[in-house]
Amino acid sequence: MILRFASCVIDFDRRTLVRRGDEVHVEPQVFDLIAFMAQTGGTVVSKDKLVEVVWKGLAVSDATISARISAARTALGDSGKEQAILRTIPRRGFAFVAQLDQDSPPAPAPAVLPSQVSYALSRDGTAIAWSAHGEGPPLVRIGHWLSHLELDTQSAIWGPLIDRLGQGRRLVRYDLRGTGLSDRDAPLTGIDDFAEDLAAVADAAGLDLFDLFAASQAAPVAIRFAARWPDRVRRLVVVGGYVEGRVHRAGHGEDLDEETMLAMIRAGWGKADSPFMQAFATLFAPDATRAQRAELVTMQLSTASPESAVSLRKLIDRFDIRADLPKVRIPALIFHAAGDAIHPISQGQKLAAHLPGAQFVRLDSRSHMLLPQDPAWATVMDGTDAFLSA
């Protein structure tokens, strides 16, 4: 189905938006919002209805809704001042006020738009949820401890990252086994499981040669994958990665010990007022805003159970890819925050030192998680764009 209005054309089958003859990049959730509103026939849509349809009933803040409405207006050539296409109706909601062209088909009754999620079967039969959007050279963002295919695009923490990585590229994302929309009961036996999950997603997405973006524990997975399948990775970007997991670094005085970390998770995973959440935010994202800290709680509750979080943490703290590094001969760009309390900067330096020709960038930051308001975020994004376009 194709709808035309103002200077825009929406193709529902191809999931494209064209304005004044040029295709406009929009992230999947913004497209869903535009597509839904264009089918409402001008009726006022409440925020609750918008959340039900676009966010699948998940709890989201007014700020998140406003941000998506603003992004939709920008994509459509509208503005908050003009509101010629999407109009805010005070205390009631939003209305699509542009007139559809006469050759547009009658809009069907609004329905819940399908989430763009596919599944790949890993070597052991585990179902791995993945999605892709955008056009251009392929880039795979490896899943990590806190990821959820649907929630990440809405996230004030991950949403801007996903949007930026998908600009001018085909961005492929997936949820780790045991988390998000992937198989929650998947076996967790070692790093090779995670490398094989990546291979399964790449195969399902039809990728032969591609770039990798790996944060935190995704870095060892990327290295193991590149060591096993050296002809499939073109370039690698790592943020806050490591060579040796926490248990292999014991006694170095740089890390919180494993038992303390696991005890905190068992006691406070997903509990907003728990000492664990305060410690978690302090360790992973010390400069997070109040809203971002609240979002971390939602992420935890949505991505994994406390038991799965403990099992995953124990496993990734045992990753060790020292033997893999000599086998990896791809260009790599390594970013690491100077004050990272989860994986010390010495691990990022070790990673860069043992990857031939790798570039290392020290970030003037104390955050393990990339936060959009941190100047280091722009450093990483600009550096990644330049590196991957080389």
N, C-alpha and C positions, 0 to 999 in steps of 0.2 A: 504494500500500500504506500502511496505517495501523497503527501499533503503539501499544498502551496499557500503561502500567505506572506503579505508584505514583500520583502525581497528574499524570502527564504523558501527552501524546498527540503522537506524531511522525507527520506526514504527509509521506511520501517524495516524492509527486508535486508537492506545493506547496512542499516544503522548508520546513516550518514546525514549530515546537515550541510547544505550548500547555501551560502548567502552571497548575493550579487555575483553569481557564477563561480565563486571560489568555495572549495570545501573547507569547512571550519572544524578544527579539532575540538572535540568535547570529550571529557572523561565519561565513562559509561553511566554513572549515576545521574549526571547532569543531562545526558541524552534521554534517560528514562523519564526525568522530570519534565523536560520539554515535550516529549512524545505523549505523556499522559495528559498534560495540560492542554495540548492542541486538540485532544479528543473530547474535551469536556463540554463543548458547545457554548462556552461563555458563562457557564454556571460558576458560582462561587465555590471554591474548594477550601474546606477548613484545613488547618494545620494537622489535625488528627487524621483526616482522610489522606492528606499528602504523605504522612508518616506511614499509614497503613499500606499505601500502594507502592511508594518509592522506596521506603526504608523497611518494608516487610514487617511493620509493627514494632521494630526495635526502638528502644528509648534513645531519642536524640535531642539535643538542646536547640533552643530557638536560634542560637548563634549559628549552628550548623545548617539549619533550614535557610536562614537568611543568606549564608555564604553560597549555598547552592542556587538560590533564586538569583543572586547577584551574578554568579557565573553563567547562568542560563541567559540572563538579560544581555550580558556582554557578548555571548555567542550569537545571539539573535540581532545584535545591533541596537538593542534597547538600552535604557538606563533607568536608574531609580528615580530620576527627575521626570523623564518623559513618560515612562510606563505605557508605551504605545502598544505593547504586545502582552506583557505580564503586568497586571495591575494589582497592587496591594489594596485590599479592602479592609480598612481599620476594624480591628476586633472581630473580624469574620474570617479572613483568609486571603485567598488569591483568585484572580480570574484571568482567563486567556481572552483578551479583548480584540485581537486582530481578526479581520474577516478572512475566512478561507476562500480561495479562488473558486469560481463556479465549476471548474473542471476537476476539482478535488472530490473524491468519493465521499459519500456520507460517512461521518465518523461513527464507528460502532460504540456501544456503551463502554465506558472506561472499565478496564480490567487490570488486575495485578500483572505488571510486566514481568516476563520471565527473567530470572537472574542468569547472567551469561557465565555459567559454571559448567565445566566438563570434567570427566574423570579419566585418569590413566591408571592402568593396572601395573604395579611394580613387579619385580621378578618373583617375589614371594606371594603375589596375589593381593597385596594391600591396595586399596583404592585411594588414589591421591587426587584431590580436587585442584583444578587449575583453571585459569582464565587468561585471555589475551585481548588486548585492544591496541589501536593505533596502527599506523603504516610506516614502514621503513625497515632499516636493518634490525634484526632480532636481538633483543636483550632479555635475559632471564634473571629475574630477581628471586633468589633462593629464599624459601620460607625460613622463618626462625621461630624462636620460642613464643613470641607474642605476635601471631599473625592470623588473620581471618579474611578470606577473600572478599566477602561482602562488607564487613565492618571497616576494613582498612581504607576503602575508597571514601568513607564518610569521616574518617578520623582526622582530628585536628593535628595529630602527630604524623600519621603515615599518609594521609590524603594528599598533601602538597608534594610529598616525595614521589608518590605514584604518578601524580599528574605531570611532574617535571620529567621523570624518567621516560614517560610515554610520549613526550613531544618529539616528533620526527623519527620515532622508532616503533617497532612492534614489541610491546612489552608483555612478556609472559610471566605470570605469577602463580605460585601454588602454596598450599598449606602443608606444613610438616605432617608426617604421619603422627597420629595421636592427638592432633590439634585441629581447630577450625572446622572446616567442612570435610576434611580428610577422615579416613577410617580412625575412629577414636579408640578402637580395641586392637590396633596394629601392634605386632611384636616390636620390641625395642632391643635389638641385640648388638648393634655396633654401627660404626660410621659407614660401613659399606651399604647398609640398608638405605641410608640417606642419599648416598651417591647413586644407587640404583633407582631411587625415586626420581632424582633429577633426570636420569637417562630416560625413564619412562615418560616423563612430562615432555622432554625435548622430542622424543619420538612421536608422541601423540600430537604435538603441535607442528610436526613436519619440519623440524629444524635439523639441519646438517652441521652447519658452522655458525656459532653465535657467541655473543659477549655475555659475561656474567657480572652481576652486581651482588656482592655478598657482605652482609653485616654480621658482626659477632660470630656465633657458632656456625653460621653459614660459610665462613671463610675456610675452615678445615674441610668442609664438605666439597667446596669448590676445588680445593687443592687435590683431594682424593679423586674427584671426578676427572680433573685434567690429567692426573697421573695415569688413570686407567684408560681414558679416551683422549689421548693427546691431540688428535686431529679434529676435535669437535669444538674446542674453545679458541676463539680469536683473541680476545682481550679480557682482562680480569680487573675489576675494581673491588677493593676491600675496604670496609670501614669498621674499625674497632675489632679486628680479628685477632687470632692467636695461633700459635704453633702447638703449644702444649696446654692441655686442659688443666683445671685448677688442682686436681690431685697430683699431677706430675710436677706442679710448681710448689708443692708443700714445703714449708720451711724457708722459702725465699723472703718472707716478710712483706710481700707486696699484696697479698690477697686475704680476703675474708675466708676463714677456713670453711670447708664443705659442710661440716655438721651444723655450724651456726646458720649457714644459708638454708639448709634443708629444714632445720627446726623452724625458722621464720616462715618458710613456705607452708609447712604443715599447719602452723598456728594461725596464719592470717591471709591465706590466698583469697583474694576477692572480697575482703572485709575492709570497708572504707576507713573505719576508725581504729584499725588494729595497729599495734606497734610495727608489725611487719610492713604494712603499706607505707608507713612513714619512712621506715628504713629502706624499703624498695625504691621509693621515689628519690630518696637522698643518694642512693648508690647508682641507680640507673639514669636518673634525669633530675639532678639537683636543682636545675633552673626551670623546671616545669611550672606552668601556671596552675592555679587552683582547678581550672576546667580540665587541663591536661592530666592532672593527678587523678581527678574523678574518672577521666577516660581510661586511665590505666586499670582501674578497678573493673570497669566494663569489659575491657580487653581480657582480663584474667578470667572472669566468669564465663566469657563467651568462647575463649580459645581452648581451654583445657580444665579438667577437674584438678583439685589439689593433688590427688594421687598421681595423675598423669604428669603434672608439673614437676613433682618430685622425681618421678622416674626419668623424665627427660633431662632434668638438671643433673642427675647422677651420671647419665650417659654422656652428655656433652662435656661434663667436667673431666671425662676420661679420654676424650679425643686426643690423638697424638699423631701428627703428620710429619714428623721429622724425617722419616724414611721416604716420604713422597716428594719432598721438595726438590731433590736433584733430578727428578724425572720430569719436572714441569719447566717448559721452555717457551712460555708465552709472555707477551708484554703485560705488566701488572702495575697498577697504581694503588698504593697503600696509604690510606688516611688513618690517623690515630690521634685521639684527644690526649693532650699532655696530662690531664688530670683524671683520666678514665679509672674509676674505682673497681670496675668489673674485670677488665683485662688490662694489665698495666702496659704502658707505652713500650716497654722493653719487648713485649711479645710482638707488637707491630714492627718494631725495628728488626727483630729476629726474622720475621717473615720476609721483610724486604731484603735483608742481607743474604738470605739463602735462595732467593728467586733471581736468577741471572737477569740483569738489566732492569730490575724493578725500580720504580720511583717511589720515594717515601715523602709524605707531607705531614708535618706535625701541626695539629690543630690547636689553636689557643682556646681550649675549652676544657670543662671538667665533666662533660656529659657523655655517658656511654651511648645513649639513644640520641639520634639526630633530632633536634628540635628546630622547627622552621624559624623561630625568632632568634636563634643563636647565629651570630655572624659566621660560625664555622659551617653552617648548613649551606650558605651560598658558596663558600669556598669549595665544598665537596661537589655541589651541583655544577658549578662552572668548570671545575677541574675535570669532572666526569664527562661533561659535554665535549670539552676539548680533546680529552684522551680518546674517547670512543669514536670521535669523528676523524681521527688521524688515519 
